[in-house]
Amino acid sequence: MMEHFSDVTCLCQSQHHALEILAGEVHSLTILPSSSCLQKASDNLAPTLPREGYGIQKTTSHILEDIAPALNRQALSPNYYGFVTGGITPAARVAEEIVSLYDQNVQVHLPATTIATTLEDRALKLLLELLEFEVKAWPDRTFTTGATASNIMGLACGREHVINQAIRKRKRQTTSNNVETVGDVGLLAACKAADITDIQILTTMPHSSLKKASSILGLGRSCFHQVNRSDEELEFDLELLEERLTRPHTASIVVISCAEVNTGRFATHSELEVKSLRSLCDKHGAWVHIDAAFGLFARVLENSDEFKYVRGGVEGLDLADSIAGDAHKLLNVPYDCGFFFSRHAGMAQEVFQNPNAAYLSSGNSSLDSVQSPLNIGLENSRRFRALPVYASLVSYSRNGYRDMLQRQIRLARRIAGYLTRHPYFDLLPQNRDDMVNIDERTYIIVLFRAKDDFLNATLVQRLNASSRIYVSGTAWDGRPACRIAVANWQVDVERDLAIVQSVVEEILEDKRRVES
């Protein structure tokens, strides 16, 4: 199938390069490319489209010698702590090779021509089992490009549901039998038919992707309203929530943040809390969506004393209407891969179907429960991102993923303890309960800052300049802060703690040397 022998040779060179990198010691990897490598890659990028083309041999050399050295090692190093970025498990990496080789377009369910869509649905069922959800309770399920796309789906389904529900209620009060839907007549006409003048999203400390999703869906970024307690920004004030839910001519979506992005903390702490939220939402016709990019995976933990507090943050989530999550974070499969679950059968199809397209019909038996992905999700063209998920799930199963997450949490807690005792740093947020109960309340994120303002202003840059660890910069209470997010499957608690401590102490030693 390769056109020339040189094609095979170039493919072998690429695979040899990959194997050489993977065979190396993870702790010896430099995470960031050097400035000289970045400059060389930039200088050697094709300035214009080549008239004749480089040919595969020259292009392969260009990629391996110029481009590859200028890429960071975010998926390869266990010490990359930026952006809640997972790695790629060995099983997922093997599967990814097959994904590229066979290059399936997983769109229409055609079980007589490929196993792809059947496997995708099976992978989603296995994922639900891993997360301890009842498979039959979540009939609408699909893979997406990530939690952002999944949040778009959750808000879109929520928008459809609350407006259509209001239309049906109003029609029962009139003589009309025609029921418009958002998907059919559009947002403005549907809101008019429902006598709705406002759509609000009620939440606490929403992730930026939610506001992006609301903008895309025509709801606007300003539709978000914080309904948090005055003494705790992440937790719901039920009285304030109910006051907003009772507003006339208003449709509501309630979003629960399952692990806030800067701190890793949870908006709810028990099934009882979620039941209280669910009861209010049912009373006033609101849709409940869970933004659970990485928090959801706490459901693989045992409810032991060590993880009881974190586990409480994911109890009761089966009461939601929809859930958005990332697989390329704690599931440790390749970018890009997210997932979406909904308890409302047919709602995703009502929003995302391809109408009047006979060539996209599967024509399968009504007994076949697998839905064509293009009718229940955003994309009509989709890569086979389900295969690495399937491979990882069957390779490591619940015990393997539980072990990964326990190591990640334990490392985060050891780093948090080290920083708490350190005279040069403050662990954030500076909540007394969190300080006292670090070993219970820390999930996989450690947020901190240097007490010295001058050091704090350059702390992220200095840590990352080591190229032995990588952290994200953020802001907390209006001041710069550092965020360590432990998400790679290769975590070794003792080894990685020693690396973090070594880098930090070297920075402080440099500071003392300059000051003296």
Number of C-alpha atoms within 10 A of each C-alpha: 5 9 7 8 8 13 16 13 15 17 15 12 16 16 12 12 13 12 11 10 13 12 8 10 9 15 16 9 17 18 25 22 15 16 10 11 18 18 12 16 20 14 11 12 12 11 8 6 8 8 6 6 9 13 10 14 14 12 13 19 14 17 15 16 14 20 18 15 18 21 15 16 19 20 22 22 25 27 31 29 23 19 19 23 21 30 27 25 24 17 19 25 18 15 23 21 12 15 17 11 9 9 12 18 13 24 23 20 23 18 15 7 7 12 13 21 23 18 17 23 21 15 23 21 20 19 21 18 15 18 17 14 16 12 15 10 14 20 20 21 26 24 31 28 20 21 29 24 25 31 31 24 28 30 25 23 25 26 26 22 23 20 28 21 17 20 23 18 12 16 17 10 8 9 8 9 9 9 14 19 23 21 16 12 12 12 18 13 14 22 24 12 21 25 17 17 12 14 19 22 31 24 23 24 19 20 16 11 16 23 21 16 22 22 15 13 16 11 20 15 18 11 15 22 17 18 24 21 16 10 8 12 14 23 22 22 19 16 13 14 21 16 10 17 23 15 12 11 13 20 28 25 24 27 26 27 26 27 27 22 21 23 20 21 22 24 25 23 20 17 17 12 17 22 15 11 23 21 14 17 19 11 12 16 19 27 25 27 27 24 28 23 29 25 26 23 24 26 20 21 20 13 14 9 10 15 20 15 20 26 24 17 25 26 19 17 25 19 17 21 21 28 29 29 29 31 28 27 28 28 28 28 32 21 18 16 25 26 26 26 26 25 19 15 13 15 19 26 19 19 22 20 20 15 10 8 8 9 8 16 15 14 11 14 7 7 6 10 11 20 21 23 26 21 22 24 25 21 16 18 12 18 18 24 26 29 22 28 29 24 21 24 20 13 15 15 16 18 12 16 22 19 14 21 25 22 21 25 26 23 25 25 23 18 20 24 18 15 21 18 11 12 9 14 16 19 24 21 15 10 10 8 9 15 17 11 12 17 19 16 21 26 29 28 27 26 24 25 26 21 13 11 12 9 16 20 15 14 21 20 15 17 20 17 15 16 19 21 26 29 21 20 19 16 14 15 8 7 11 18 24 25 25 26 29 30 32 29 27 20 22 16 18 11 11 18 19 12 15 17 13 13 19 17 12 14 16 14 12 11 12 10 9 8 7 6
